[in-house]
């Protein structure tokens, strides 16, 4: 495997993109172990900086992401993962985490109510 350039905390940003539509769905962080888990399972795994733990996309919502292709940028410091999503990527109920403009205007339709999906 190509030697990746992790930051001082051992993390690397991962951009998640719909393999079919090319829509950018989300950005999350991975470390070496979450990359291994992703390669082993064929589903996206990340490292939560705030919760300091691993998480698989869709483990609560069921909106898993099947990995189709993994690409590395020219500096080897960012990962691009093309996925086949099963449902919306955003925990706020939108298909993409990039659902609003810089002025705050929401430009996507909410697909699910997070309060009904996440039982926290």
Secondary structure, DSSP 8 states (H G I E B T S, - for coil): -------TTS-EEEEEEETTT--EEEEEEE-HHHHHHHHHHSB-EEEETTTTEEEETTTTTS--EEEEEEEE-TTSSEEEEEEEESS-S-TTS-SSS--B-TTS-B-S---S-HHHH---
